[in-house]
């Protein structure tokens, strides 16, 4: 650390020549000049003798220089999703296929998100953004990006972080969007619960069409029931598709590409009900919890979501369909220590107990490789 000294100015204020001060202190004149020029830092004894002869505290002669704050590094990253206003938004950073990927972060109602950087604005290419980097490069290199819509992904992420020290960024996304990001190599793991109408199978048929090269593996997270989330005790008696078209029933939908919206559309189609008959079909909530919160807050009477979302807000749940939520991983990422540790945690009984108790999931197949 640099030492600043004010010896020359104090000596001149006292009217002392360098030679005179040197004689009093017992050092050479050259030593005094070397100290004053910053080429020599005196030992403790010399510093104390200088202060004594000049009748000032040692701190008046010598002090630690304030360290220079290094400029924050900047980097160009690929945006995981477009932002209407990128500048100033906090982002999480991860490296995939040698490229830096930036995932926009949304703060909780009361807390700022833990961010790796701040977006400074998009470049001419809309998918690129300049980022002021706040985290160490080593942290970013080890980070794992998981995209999906299951609220229980957070349980898996926190347990993996606690047990294995893996840093995980959970990114809210519809099933289709998560799998598309996986195809593009922009996330390490994608969660999905998309049913193939022809076979009734979940996720694998869609992956075969999306990634015909077969360079992926699929692991089951859990089975759940998806259904209608309504107010406690279901005061409006909402139980099936025709109820959504009733006068006075306010619905909140999920975004395009979500498994919940696909289930709703299938349910309406089978019942012969058009989207226009559902009050709120065009109103969208991003994620199961956001949709359930709309019901809990009283701004909607019903949504399609999971029992875990209903439980989170003390709402009632009307089951419609059993589904399987899977994680898809590109095979090139299976050798990553972070991915291996995540898959190991999937096998833990403690995780299964939490999924069963907190989310109401069927964990009999959790961790099973199916593709």
ABEGO torsion letter per residue (X at the ends): XBBBBAAAAAAAAAGBBAAAAAAAAGBBAAAAAAAAAGABBBBAAAAAAAAAAAGBBAAAABBBBBBBBBBBBBBBBBBABBBABABGBBBBBBBBGGBBBBBBBBBBAABBBBBABBBAEBBABAABBBBBBABBAAAAAABBBBBEABAAAAAAAAAAAAAAGBBBBBBBBBAAAAAAAAAAGABABBBBBBBBAAAGBBGAAAAAAABAAGBBBBBBABBBBBBBBBBBGGAAGBABAAAAABBGBBBBBBBBGBAAAAAAAAAAAAAGBBAAABBGAABBBBEAAAAAAAAAAGABABBBBBAAAAAAAGBBBBBABBBBBBBBBBAAAAABAAAAAAAAAAABAAAAAAAAAAAGBBAAABGBBAX
